[in-house]
Each structure stands twice: as structure tokens, then as C-alpha cells.
């Protein structure tokens, strides 16, 4: 069933889908309360499918979902942000090479680069390092000296204990910006982790022959 413009619906939510065991004191909603909302559809916008859009429309749509994604990200809603950033690639990736206007092509490349970087940041937050690596690598295909891409890929590789490649990424950051303290700290942390693991291995193998 679809709502029509200016139509009103009443929506009832069980406690687990409303305010749960805590309630909402500032709204005088007690714990474990069922909540009823009245929803009115003031207006709506019918969005075109990607295949129905021309290049300009795809670029405008990409700008809009990028802004939505950033709002979700700032609010800590990383999965919702992921969905928005993925839409940019859905709009632009397939047709990118066929864009003839140079300004449009440049704008599309910038939007896709931002999408890959932002997806990588979201996946860092959701604890999915392999996807971080994938999107950072795609970002580096578009911009081989992108500092953020190297740094985020280094973070992901550090997480999965791929120390040598992580160190290589942070070293690349330092080539771009020798004063990047965060990258320096990451290299130091990697060296410390490697040293600690070598010491643990020595003890383990030493005990085997005692």
C-alpha cells in the first residue's frame, strides 16, 4: 500500500522498535511502552532510475546522495552512509569512460574518488578491513598520490596484521607529507607490534625444545 499526498496514517510501534527498556523521559514515554505516531505525507519527489538519467542528472543526483551520506556519517549511521556513497558509483562508474564533456568527466572522477574514500572510511568504522583495502586501492587508481587512501589502507592492513604492506602505505603518506604525525605514529606502532610478536615467537619455540 502506498501513501498519497496529504494522506495521514497512524503507525504503532512495539517497545523494541521504539524506545525499548529505557523509555524517553523528556517526552514522558515510560519504559517498555508501545508508541503511536501520526504520519502525514506532505510531499514527495519521484526519483528517476539511473538508466533514465543523462550525465548532468547523474552528477546532480551524485552530489545529493554524497551530502546525505555525509550527514549519516556524522550522525554515526555508517550503514546508511554506505548505501548513499554506493549510489554514486551506481550512477557514474559504468558510464564514466563515455562522458565526452571534459568538465563533466572531471566532476565525475572527483565524485567517484570521494565515494571510494568515504566508503573506505565507513568500512573502517564497521570493522571490514578487506573492503577498506579494496576501495582505497580503487581510489589510488584514480589518484596515485592520495594521502587519505594510503593512510586508510594502511590502517586496514595494520588491523589484519599485514605489517609490511601497512608500513609501506604509511611510508607513502610520509613521502607525500613528511610532517604527518599520525603516519609516523602508525609506523612506530607497527615496529613495536612486530618486535613484540617476534619475542613471543622466540619464547614459544624456545619452550618447545626445553
Secondary structure, 3 states (H helix, E strand, C coil): CCCCCCCEEEEEECHHHCCCCCCEHHHCECCCCCEEEEEECCCCCCCCCHHHCCHHHHHHHHHHHHHHHHHHHHCCCHHHHHHHHHHHHHHHCCCHHHCCCHHHHHHHHHHHHHHHHHHHHHHHHHCCHHHHHHHHHHHHHHCCCCHHHHHHHHHHHHHCCCHHHHHHHHHHHHHHCCCCHHHHHHHHHHHHHHHHHHHHHHHHHHHHCC
